[in-house]
Amino acid sequence: MSARALSKSEATRERILDATAEVLNAKGYAGTRLSDIAELARVQPTAVYYYFNSRDEVIGEAVQEGVRRVLASVERELTALPAGATPLDRIETAVAGHLQATLRDSKYGAVAIRLASSLPPALREAQLVDERRYGTLWRTLIADAARAGQLNPALDPAAARMFVLGALNWAAEWFNPSRGSLARTISTAQLMIRQGLSAPSEET
């Protein structure tokens, strides 16, 4: 959401989505009921239908919100980089943006990662629109590094991209702020990914 104050209606809708993400994480798609969402959001079950036409619509919106937040976080971080940033610098920055979104606001990131493949076809297809945009962003980052001679030529670019995204997504399953700071986790991921992708002359 923007920095402006939310209206009462917007705040209620956001609270419903927050509750949906939490219930989905706890009970999965099949076990998520509107009554559980309404109870957690502190609204009447019928009030959910003021904002969403069906159970599947509110679930789909919560899952899509997870992907959108990650995409927006990465794009925001990349936009803030100076013009002279190298392709590997951009990859490092994308790593930070991804982890900030999925670990700082983990309920949405976890929903997008855990539940996307179990959604009914109609919901899955809608979610894939944003997921494909995100995949395109990462393909571009990896391709730019390869063109600049910064990607290790021994690597398969497509496989490298999938390994990086798989590792970043899995962090939502194990990260615990009581066992290590978000900043330290991000810097560790950045170092490992940069060194793993770098051409020998680019290793730092």
N, C-alpha and C positions, 0 to 999 in steps of 0.2 A: 504494500500500500504506500501511497505518497505520504509526505511529511504532514499534510494538512490533517486537521482533526476529522475523524470519521463521523458521519451522521449516525443517528441511532439505528437506522435500517442497515447501513453498511456494517456497523459494529456487530449487529446481530447475525448478519450473513457470515461475517468472518468467524464469529464464535461457533456457528454451526459447522463451518468447514474445519476449524480446529478440532472440534469434537469428533467429526467424521474421521479425520486422520488418526486420532487417538484410538477410536473404536476399531478401525480397520487394522491398525497395528496389533491390537490385542486379540481380535477375533477373526480376522481375515474377511474376504469378500462374502462368503456364504453365511458367516455368523453375524454379520453386521445388520442390526435392526434399527429402524428409524426411532423406535422408542428409546434405545440406548443412546443414540445421537442426541435426541431431544433432552434426555435427562442430563447428560453431561454438558450440553449447551445452555441449560436452564431455560428451556422454552417448552411450550406444549407441542406434542407430536404433530398436531395439525398446523402449527406455525411453520414447520419446515416446508410445507407445500406452498407457503407464500413466496418463498425464495427459489424453490426447486420443484419441478414438475413430478419427480419420481425419486424413489430410492436410488435407482441407477444413476440418475442425473447428479445427485449430490455426491455419490461415490466417485463418479467419473471426474467431477470437478476437483475433488480433493486430490485425486491421483495426478491429474494434469497440473494442478497447482504445484505439486512437488517438482515436476520436470521444469515448469516455467521458472520457478525460483532458482533452480540451479543454472539454467540458461541465462537468466537475467544477471545473476551474480558473476558468472564468468564474463559475460559481455561487458559489464560495468568495470570489472578489473582490467580487462584488455583495453578498453577505451581510455583508461587513465594512464596507460603507459606512454612514455615519450616516443616520439617518432622514430628514433634510432634503435629501439628495442630489437634484439635479434630474435629469430624464430625460437631458439631455445629459451630465451627470456620470456617469450609469449607463452610457451608451453608451461614453464614454471608458474607464471601468473594464472593461467587457466587451472592448474592444479590447486592453487590457493583458493580461487573463486569457487571451484567445485566443492572442496572440503568445508569451506566456510558455510556454504549453503546447506550441505547435507549433515554436518555435524553440529553446527550452532542451532539449527532449527530442525532437529533430527526427525521429528514425527512426520514431516512432509517428505523429506528425503527418503526415509525408510519405506513409506507407503509406495512411492514411485519405483523404488528398487525391488521391493519384495513382492508387490501385488500385481504389477503391470501384466505379467505373463498369464495370470490366472483370471483376468477380466473376461467377461463375455465378448464375443467378436466386435459388436458395435462399439462398446466402450474402449476396447483395445485399439481399434482403428483410429478413433479420435485421439487417443493418447499418443499414438505413433506419429502423428503430425509433428508434435513438438519434439518427440524423441529423435525423429529423423533430422530436424533442424539442428539439434545438438550434435548428432553424429556427423553432420556436414561440417560443423564448426571444427570438430576435432580432426576430421580428414584434412581440412585446409591447414590446420596447424602443423600436422605431421608432414604434409606435402611441401609446405614452405620450408621446413627444416631440411628435407631431402634435397630440394632445389638449391638451397644455400650451402650444401655440403656439410651440414651440421649433424645429419642423421647417420648413424653407423651404417655403412653400405651392406653389412652382413645381415641387417634386419629386414624382415618383410614388413613394409609399412602398415598394411592392414592388420596383420597379427599384432604388431607393436601397439597400434591404437587400441585394439580390443583388450590386450593385457593391461594397458594403463587404465582404461575405463573400468575394467573388472576390479582392479586393485582399489581404485578410488571408491567405487560403489560398495565394495565389501567393508570398507572402513566404518560404514554406518552400522554394521552388525557387531563390531567389537570395540569401538571407541568408548572409553569411559573417562570423563574429565577428572574423576578422582584418582586416576592412575597415570595421568599425563596431560599436560596442557594442550589446548587446541593449537597454539602457536608452535609448540615443539613438534606436534604431530604433522603439521603442515610443512615445516622446514625439513623434517625427515623425509616426507614423501617427495618434496621437491628435489632434494639431493639424490635420492635413489633413482627417481625417474630421469633426471637430467643425466646422471652418469650412465644409466642403462641405455639411453637413447643416443648419447653423443658419439660422433665419429671420434676416433682416437686422438686427433689433434685438438678436439674441442673439450676433452675431459678436463674437469677442474677439481 
